[in-house]
């Protein structure tokens, strides 16, 4: 997400990304995440939610995300089994 998005959307993305990293690390994997130089708005959003993660059933939730879908997505059951 670019820094032009709403601050709350940037915060939500930061929490989802952090949760995804934690989930992958707990499974012994290091996710490959593309990055670019963050805008000040992105830095501010990350700072506001630093350390916050999503949990489900007492464990870090699996929170994959994608940049674009061209308006269509498949059910998660078809992608993740």
KELUM-28595 format. One record per residue: residue number from 0; x, y, z of N, C-alpha, C, O in turn. Coordinates in nm, 3 decimals, always signed. Atoms other than C-alpha are relative to their C-alpha. Layout:
(NUM, (X, Y, Z), (X, Y, Z), (X, Y, Z), (X, Y, Z)),
...
END
This chain:
(0, (+0.085, -0.118, +0.000), (+0.000, +0.000, +0.000), (+0.088, +0.123, +0.000), (+0.189, +0.131, +0.071)),
(1, (-0.073, -0.125, +0.002), (+0.122, +0.342, -0.081), (-0.042, +0.091, +0.115), (-0.148, +0.071, +0.175)),
(2, (+0.027, -0.091, -0.110), (+0.134, +0.620, +0.173), (-0.118, +0.092, -0.022), (-0.156, +0.166, +0.070)),
(3, (+0.115, -0.087, +0.025), (-0.160, +0.796, +0.007), (-0.131, -0.060, +0.053), (-0.234, +0.007, +0.052)),
(4, (+0.121, +0.062, -0.056), (-0.408, +0.550, +0.162), (-0.034, +0.062, +0.135), (+0.051, +0.124, +0.199)),
(5, (+0.047, -0.048, -0.130), (-0.613, +0.644, +0.467), (+0.087, -0.059, +0.111), (+0.130, -0.174, +0.103)),
(6, (-0.086, +0.042, -0.111), (-0.415, +0.623, +0.792), (-0.049, -0.129, +0.065), (+0.032, -0.214, +0.102)),
(7, (+0.052, +0.122, -0.063), (-0.648, +0.356, +0.935), (+0.022, -0.122, -0.088), (+0.046, -0.231, -0.037)),
(8, (-0.028, +0.111, +0.092), (-0.605, +0.141, +0.624), (+0.148, -0.039, +0.009), (+0.181, -0.158, +0.009)),
(9, (-0.142, +0.029, -0.015), (-0.227, +0.172, +0.657), (+0.028, -0.073, +0.130), (+0.110, -0.165, +0.133)),
(10, (-0.017, +0.069, -0.128), (-0.249, +0.069, +1.022), (-0.047, -0.145, -0.009), (+0.020, -0.235, +0.040)),
(11, (+0.053, +0.136, +0.014), (-0.464, -0.233, +0.936), (+0.097, -0.086, -0.082), (+0.120, -0.202, -0.049)),
(12, (-0.097, +0.074, +0.082), (-0.215, -0.336, +0.666), (+0.124, -0.032, +0.080), (+0.179, -0.142, +0.067)),
(13, (-0.120, +0.024, -0.082), (+0.075, -0.299, +0.909), (-0.023, -0.115, +0.097), (+0.065, -0.200, +0.115)),
(14, (+0.031, +0.109, -0.094), (-0.096, -0.528, +1.163), (-0.008, -0.133, -0.074), (+0.043, -0.234, -0.027)),
(15, (+0.011, +0.124, +0.079), (-0.180, -0.785, +0.893), (+0.138, -0.048, -0.045), (+0.166, -0.168, -0.038)),
(16, (-0.133, +0.038, +0.046), (+0.176, -0.782, +0.757), (+0.084, -0.054, +0.116), (+0.153, -0.155, +0.101)),
(17, (-0.076, +0.045, -0.117), (+0.330, -0.814, +1.103), (-0.049, -0.138, +0.046), (+0.031, -0.224, +0.082)),
(18, (+0.056, +0.129, -0.040), (+0.093, -1.100, +1.189), (+0.046, -0.110, -0.095), (+0.080, -0.220, -0.052)),
(19, (-0.045, +0.097, +0.100), (+0.184, -1.277, +0.864), (+0.146, -0.039, +0.025), (+0.180, -0.157, +0.020)),
(20, (-0.141, +0.028, -0.027), (+0.555, -1.247, +0.943), (+0.014, -0.088, +0.125), (+0.089, -0.186, +0.124)),
(21, (-0.005, +0.081, -0.122), (+0.503, -1.381, +1.297), (-0.045, -0.143, -0.025), (+0.017, -0.238, +0.024)),
(22, (+0.054, +0.132, +0.032), (+0.295, -1.672, +1.165), (+0.103, -0.084, -0.075), (+0.129, -0.199, -0.040)),
(23, (-0.100, +0.071, +0.080), (+0.557, -1.768, +0.908), (+0.123, -0.034, +0.084), (+0.177, -0.144, +0.074)),
(24, (-0.116, +0.025, -0.086), (+0.841, -1.733, +1.161), (-0.027, -0.114, +0.097), (+0.061, -0.196, +0.122)),
(25, (+0.036, +0.107, -0.093), (+0.656, -1.959, +1.408), (+0.003, -0.137, -0.067), (+0.025, -0.238, -0.001)),
(26, (-0.003, +0.125, +0.077), (+0.641, -2.223, +1.133), (+0.142, -0.030, -0.051), (+0.161, -0.126, -0.127)),
(27, (-0.138, +0.022, +0.041), (+1.018, -2.194, +1.081), (+0.034, +0.054, -0.137), (+0.134, +0.016, -0.197)),
(28, (-0.022, -0.057, +0.133), (+0.989, -1.994, +0.760), (+0.029, +0.150, +0.011), (-0.016, +0.218, +0.104)),
(29, (-0.025, -0.143, +0.012), (+1.118, -1.652, +0.664), (-0.068, +0.046, -0.128), (-0.021, +0.014, -0.237)),
(30, (+0.071, -0.042, +0.121), (+0.870, -1.490, +0.427), (+0.081, +0.099, -0.083), (+0.156, +0.181, -0.029)),
(31, (-0.062, -0.095, +0.091), (+0.998, -1.306, +0.124), (-0.100, +0.113, -0.023), (-0.208, +0.093, -0.078)),
(32, (+0.090, -0.115, +0.009), (+0.844, -0.961, +0.136), (+0.067, +0.112, -0.078), (+0.172, +0.162, -0.038)),
(33, (-0.058, -0.113, +0.073), (+0.908, -0.697, -0.127), (-0.013, +0.128, +0.084), (-0.108, +0.144, +0.160)),
(34, (+0.011, -0.125, -0.074), (+0.977, -0.356, +0.016), (+0.052, +0.115, -0.084), (+0.129, +0.097, -0.179)),
(35, (-0.049, -0.122, +0.060), (+1.035, -0.002, -0.091), (+0.010, +0.103, +0.110), (-0.035, +0.079, +0.222)),
(36, (-0.017, -0.103, -0.102), (+1.118, +0.315, +0.093), (-0.137, +0.050, +0.044), (-0.214, +0.100, -0.038)),
(37, (+0.133, -0.041, -0.046), (+0.816, +0.394, +0.313), (-0.015, +0.152, +0.006), (+0.081, +0.225, +0.029)),
(38, (+0.030, -0.142, -0.015), (+0.648, +0.732, +0.313), (-0.010, +0.033, +0.149), (-0.013, -0.057, +0.233)),
(39, (+0.015, -0.039, -0.140), (+0.618, +0.930, +0.634), (-0.134, -0.048, +0.054), (-0.144, -0.087, +0.171)),
(40, (+0.132, +0.048, -0.044), (+0.248, +0.836, +0.648), (+0.006, -0.149, +0.036), (-0.056, -0.192, +0.133)),
(41, (-0.016, +0.143, -0.029), (+0.345, +0.467, +0.635), (+0.079, -0.019, +0.129), (+0.041, -0.101, +0.213)),
(42, (-0.079, +0.009, -0.125), (+0.609, +0.513, +0.906), (-0.086, +0.034, +0.120), (-0.079, -0.034, +0.222)),
(43, (+0.087, -0.041, -0.111), (+0.355, +0.692, +1.126), (-0.102, -0.109, +0.033), (-0.128, -0.136, +0.150)),
(44, (+0.099, +0.106, -0.021), (+0.098, +0.414, +1.077), (+0.064, -0.119, +0.070), (+0.007, -0.175, +0.164)),
(45, (-0.070, +0.114, -0.062), (+0.349, +0.142, +1.163), (+0.034, +0.032, +0.145), (+0.015, -0.052, +0.233)),
(46, (-0.034, -0.040, -0.137), (+0.465, +0.333, +1.471), (-0.122, -0.006, +0.091), (-0.111, -0.040, +0.209)),
(47, (+0.123, -0.004, -0.080), (+0.104, +0.365, +1.589), (-0.048, -0.138, +0.041), (-0.117, -0.152, +0.142)),
(48, (+0.049, +0.136, -0.031), (+0.044, -0.013, +1.584), (+0.115, -0.097, +0.027), (+0.094, -0.218, +0.030)),
(49, (-0.119, +0.083, -0.019), (+0.397, -0.141, +1.650), (-0.023, -0.108, +0.105), (-0.062, -0.080, +0.218)),
(50, (+0.014, +0.113, -0.093), (+0.385, -0.487, +1.809), (-0.138, -0.060, +0.007), (-0.158, -0.161, +0.074)),
(51, (+0.135, +0.055, -0.002), (+0.014, -0.544, +1.750), (-0.014, -0.108, -0.107), (+0.033, -0.091, -0.220)),
(52, (+0.019, +0.111, +0.093), (-0.083, -0.874, +1.587), (-0.141, -0.053, +0.016), (-0.210, -0.025, +0.114)),
(53, (+0.132, +0.064, -0.002), (-0.399, -1.068, +1.506), (+0.015, -0.142, +0.050), (+0.108, -0.214, +0.012)),
(54, (-0.002, +0.135, -0.056), (-0.475, -1.387, +1.698), (-0.133, -0.068, -0.025), (-0.238, -0.004, -0.030)),
(55, (+0.120, +0.083, +0.016), (-0.721, -1.669, +1.641), (+0.024, -0.128, +0.077), (+0.123, -0.198, +0.054)),
(56, (-0.014, +0.122, -0.079), (-0.773, -1.950, +1.887), (+0.126, -0.003, +0.084), (+0.181, -0.110, +0.109)),
(57, (-0.117, -0.008, -0.085), (-0.484, -1.831, +2.100), (+0.134, +0.000, -0.073), (+0.239, +0.006, -0.009)),
(58, (-0.123, -0.001, +0.079), (-0.229, -1.836, +1.817), (-0.003, +0.115, -0.100), (-0.109, +0.167, -0.134)),
(59, (-0.006, -0.105, +0.102), (-0.109, -1.578, +1.570), (-0.077, -0.046, -0.123), (-0.059, -0.159, -0.169)),
(60, (+0.085, +0.034, +0.114), (-0.356, -1.573, +1.282), (+0.080, +0.000, -0.130), (+0.178, +0.073, -0.144)),
(61, (-0.057, +0.004, +0.135), (-0.262, -1.660, +0.923), (-0.067, +0.113, -0.077), (-0.187, +0.107, -0.103)),
(62, (+0.057, -0.120, +0.060), (-0.311, -1.324, +0.749), (+0.066, +0.033, -0.135), (+0.127, +0.140, -0.149)),
(63, (-0.059, -0.033, +0.131), (-0.198, -1.346, +0.386), (-0.077, +0.116, -0.063), (-0.193, +0.140, -0.030)),
(64, (+0.063, -0.114, +0.066), (-0.273, -1.047, +0.169), (+0.058, +0.013, -0.139), (+0.160, -0.049, -0.171)),
(65, (-0.049, -0.022, +0.135), (-0.228, -0.933, -0.188), (-0.024, +0.144, -0.040), (-0.106, +0.214, +0.019)),
(66, (+0.007, -0.140, +0.040), (-0.186, -0.606, -0.369), (-0.118, +0.031, -0.090), (-0.177, +0.139, -0.079)),
(67, (+0.112, -0.028, +0.090), (-0.452, -0.638, -0.635), (-0.064, -0.130, -0.044), (-0.001, -0.236, -0.045)),
(68, (+0.073, +0.120, +0.040), (-0.715, -0.879, -0.755), (-0.076, +0.020, -0.131), (-0.144, -0.072, -0.178)),
(69, (+0.075, -0.033, +0.122), (-0.855, -0.709, -1.067), (-0.150, -0.017, +0.021), (-0.225, -0.041, -0.074)),
(70, (+0.142, +0.007, -0.030), (-1.190, -0.721, -0.890), (-0.055, -0.138, +0.029), (-0.174, -0.153, +0.057)),
(71, (+0.047, +0.137, -0.022), (-1.206, -1.099, -0.846), (+0.095, -0.074, +0.093), (+0.216, -0.056, +0.087)),
(72, (-0.080, +0.088, -0.084), (-1.087, -1.345, -0.584), (-0.066, -0.137, +0.006), (-0.186, -0.150, -0.020)),
(73, (+0.054, +0.135, -0.021), (-1.130, -1.718, -0.524), (-0.030, -0.020, +0.147), (+0.028, +0.048, +0.232)),
(74, (+0.022, +0.032, -0.141), (-1.272, -1.862, -0.204), (+0.129, -0.051, +0.063), (+0.208, -0.119, -0.002)),
(75, (-0.124, +0.042, -0.066), (-0.998, -1.921, +0.051), (+0.015, -0.153, +0.001), (+0.127, -0.204, -0.002)),
(76, (-0.008, +0.147, +0.001), (-1.086, -2.293, +0.055), (+0.064, -0.053, -0.128), (+0.125, -0.159, -0.126)),
(77, (-0.062, +0.042, +0.126), (-0.973, -2.316, -0.309), (+0.149, +0.034, -0.005), (+0.225, -0.030, -0.078)),
(78, (-0.139, -0.043, +0.003), (-0.643, -2.141, -0.239), (+0.083, -0.068, +0.108), (+0.193, -0.115, +0.082)),
(79, (-0.075, +0.049, -0.115), (-0.538, -2.265, +0.106), (-0.040, -0.140, +0.047), (+0.018, -0.190, +0.143)),
(80, (+0.050, +0.135, -0.032), (-0.724, -2.602, +0.122), (-0.074, -0.009, +0.130), (-0.120, -0.117, +0.167)),
END
